[in-house]
Amino acid sequence: MSSEAAARSEVSAIVAATPAQSRGRAQSPPLGQSRAPTQSHTGPAPSYGHDWDGDGNADMVAVGHDGRLYLYRSDGEGGWLGYRSIGTGWLARAEVHLAGDWDGDGDPDIVAPDLDGRLWLYTGDGAGGFHGRSVIGSQWHIFTDILAPGDWDGDGNVDLIGIRRSDATMWLYPGDGEGSFQRPRQIGSGWSSRNAVTAVGDWDGDGNVDLIARDALGQLWLYPSDGTGGFGRWRVIGGGWRDFTAVHGPGDFTGDGAVDVFARERNGDLRLFPSDGSGHWQRPPYPVVGAGWRSRLLNEPTQTPRRVFTYSVARLGTVYADLAEFSRHVEWTLADIRGWSLGWDIRFDEVSSGGDFTVYLASPQQVAAAAPVCSTEYSCAVGDGVYINEVRWRQATDTFAHRSLADYRRYVLNHEVGHWLGLGHPSCPGDGQPAPVMQQQSISLEGCRENVWPLQWELDQARANVL
């Protein structure tokens, strides 16, 4: 078999479903609270809000490492018409979702939680741009994942779903069709056993929107809606999905009336898996439809990691910054695919005490007291302690005068945790080039440009150190 044929064979095996006797078996985890058979519905499938620019084709939005929000326009036949930036500063948002028509004006909208837990609504103009933005919720940082499935409960309004961080329960937040929420309710539990959960639209052709999710073994599960806010009978629809770094539902990318699935490979290739509109996959091939997608964020939640590190957050000395806000910045920085999660091969879990390391928000005096190599001027990492200088946390440094405070905070966390992972201080590789995150950018850029995330060789070095 040629290498090309072998690759086709390997990809074809990904969508081979497990035997029928596994469907809806009693020992399945209690992820949904309804086990009734899926109801049958007639009429057109709900609109999922993927047509951002109003041309009738399903589009995608993705955040780049440069903080820009990019619109990827589909041609409606399984290809692209191109892409363009439609906004800047989106690294301040934890996730970005095309949510459908949230405010009832007939145009699709975007919802995006920020690092402080506020949920933002970005109203679309129906032509690829925005009307404005507003905060529509708070405390959304309690969720590990937020999904925009479309109309989950069948009342004609689009909804949101969240998986709660504390207990892995799933909650439905029904939209009221006018930009606000109806009363939320729990619709599932046990979702810690699933990763890469994504909304896909009407996968099985019954008129209701569905979810798919991957388990630790790499099996892909279909979780159909029952059309009234609960679940139908879930089942395995494929295996071999473990090595993908993201799974995403783009809507009907091929224009054949059936929703599809994207999967991102470790090398950054984006592969298309078309469905047949009745709950199954089309026959192979499953083509690569893009390259370089490692630098695009697809709202992917954490995959099953190869290694888990635990950490605690504490204050040392007199500090004026908010410790809860600090903790959230630590959490999101360590979980980000661009950083030390190494494409989510590593997961960092916060614990109350006794972790592998502790991230301190410390007064300058306490930083200097940590070790002779530390000073009151900057942050420091020694042993199992990562000491973030509270003054720098609030004010940054002159070298970051042209970047946001949030950028400096990401940089200093990545830099000091990088020391804990065993990396030292490199120099600037050349004028005008991005500085290594382990370079002492707080002191001098040495001709380099500010950079808040590890370069590829730094990620490779961290991987060699800890995996």
Disulfide bonds with the S-S distance in Angstrom:
Cys374-Cys380 2.03
Cys428-Cys448 2.02
